[in-house]
Amino acid sequence: MDFEQADALNGAIRTITIRHRARAAVKLAELGLHPGHEAVLLLLDANGPQTQKQLSTGAGCEPPSITLMVRKLEAAGLVGRRPSEQDARAVVVTLTDAGREVIAPLKKLWCELADETVAHLTATPVDRLLAALTDLAGSLRAATGEDRTT
């Protein structure tokens, strides 16, 4: 790939990332959430109680970031923490009733954000775009030595 093409690709990815995160922040604020909180809540909804280490892996965040997010979500009454029965060093995070109540509006908001993101897409069908973005994510995981598939 030549520099002009590389610059265009990297610039487009940077712009998408910055604008998507900013739009997500605005929408998440409607629910009293911050970027990253949705990942924790959706992981707990999909998989049930998890350790902070599992949440860190699932959300693709460093453990200190997950610890901070979980503390904020706990202070908001959306999650609870308890010691693991299997590992005294681990903390298990669960959704509270209030956390479960925010899941439906969060999923609706997440769908709205996706719809806004592709609203002016004309050249590529969404399924092809999703396949290409999944491939790009795979390339970046391989380049960083990650072995996760999501």
C-alpha positions in Angstrom: 0.0 0.0 0.0 1.4 3.4 -0.9 1.4 6.4 1.6 -1.6 8.2 0.1 -3.8 5.1 0.4 -2.4 4.3 3.9 -3.0 7.9 4.9 -6.6 7.9 3.6 -7.3 4.5 5.3 -5.8 5.5 8.7 -7.4 8.9 8.5 -10.9 7.4 7.8 -10.5 4.9 10.7 -9.4 7.7 13.1 -12.3 10.0 12.1 -14.8 7.2 12.5 -13.4 6.2 15.8 -13.4 9.8 17.2 -16.8 10.7 15.9 -18.4 7.3 16.9 -17.1 7.6 20.4 -18.3 11.2 20.7 -21.7 10.3 19.5 -21.8 7.2 21.8 -20.9 9.4 24.7 -23.8 11.8 24.0 -26.3 8.9 23.7 -25.0 7.0 26.7 -25.2 10.2 28.8 -29.0 10.0 28.2 -28.9 6.9 30.5 -26.4 8.3 32.9 -23.6 6.1 31.5 -20.1 6.8 30.1 -18.3 5.2 27.2 -17.2 1.7 28.2 -20.0 1.2 30.7 -22.1 -0.3 28.0 -19.6 -3.0 27.3 -19.6 -4.1 31.0 -23.4 -4.0 31.2 -23.9 -5.8 27.9 -21.3 -8.5 28.8 -23.1 -9.1 32.2 -26.4 -9.3 30.4 -25.2 -11.8 27.8 -23.0 -13.9 30.1 -24.3 -13.5 33.6 -22.0 -12.8 36.6 -18.4 -12.5 35.7 -15.1 -11.8 37.4 -13.5 -8.4 36.8 -10.8 -10.3 34.9 -13.4 -11.9 32.6 -15.0 -8.4 32.0 -11.6 -7.0 31.2 -10.9 -9.6 28.6 -14.4 -9.4 27.2 -14.4 -5.6 27.0 -10.9 -5.4 25.7 -9.8 -3.1 28.5 -7.0 -3.1 31.0 -8.0 -4.4 34.5 -7.6 -1.0 36.2 -10.1 0.5 33.7 -12.6 -2.3 34.4 -12.1 -1.8 38.2 -12.9 1.9 37.8 -15.9 1.3 35.5 -17.3 -1.3 37.9 -16.9 1.0 40.9 -18.8 3.8 39.0 -21.5 1.3 37.9 -21.8 0.0 41.5 -22.1 3.6 42.8 -24.9 4.1 40.3 -26.6 1.0 41.6 -26.3 -0.9 38.3 -24.0 -3.7 39.4 -23.0 -5.4 42.6 -19.7 -7.0 43.6 -19.0 -10.0 45.8 -16.0 -12.2 46.5 -15.7 -15.2 44.2 -16.5 -18.5 45.9 -13.8 -20.2 43.8 -11.0 -17.7 44.1 -10.7 -15.5 47.2 -8.6 -13.0 45.2 -11.3 -12.5 42.5 -14.4 -10.3 42.6 -17.6 -11.3 40.8 -19.7 -8.6 39.3 -23.4 -9.0 38.8 -26.2 -6.9 37.4 -28.6 -5.5 40.0 -32.3 -5.1 39.3 -31.6 -1.5 38.3 -28.9 -2.7 36.0 -31.3 -5.2 34.4 -33.8 -2.4 33.8 -31.2 -0.3 31.9 -30.4 -3.1 29.5 -33.4 -2.7 27.1 -33.0 1.1 26.8 -29.2 0.5 26.3 -29.8 -2.0 23.5 -32.3 0.4 21.9 -29.7 3.2 22.1 -27.0 1.0 20.8 -29.2 0.1 17.7 -29.9 3.8 17.2 -26.2 4.6 17.2 -25.5 1.9 14.7 -28.4 3.1 12.5 -27.0 6.7 12.7 -23.5 5.4 11.8 -24.6 3.8 8.6 -27.5 6.2 7.7 -25.6 7.7 4.7 -24.0 4.5 3.6 -24.5 4.1 -0.2 -21.6 2.2 -1.7 -21.6 -0.9 0.6 -24.4 -2.9 2.1 -24.2 -3.1 5.9 -23.5 -6.8 5.9 -20.4 -6.3 3.7 -19.3 -3.4 5.8 -19.6 -5.5 8.9 -17.6 -8.3 7.3 -14.9 -5.9 6.3 -14.7 -4.3 9.7 -14.6 -7.7 11.4 -11.7 -8.6 9.1 -9.9 -5.3 10.0 -10.4 -6.1 13.7 -8.9 -9.5 13.1 -5.9 -8.0 11.4 -5.3 -5.7 14.3 -5.7 -8.5 16.8 -3.2 -10.6 14.9 -0.8 -7.7 14.7 -0.9 -7.3 18.5 -0.7 -11.0 19.2 -4.2 -11.3 20.7 -5.9 -14.6 20.3 -9.5 -13.6 21.1 -12.0 -14.0 18.3 -14.2 -11.0 19.3 
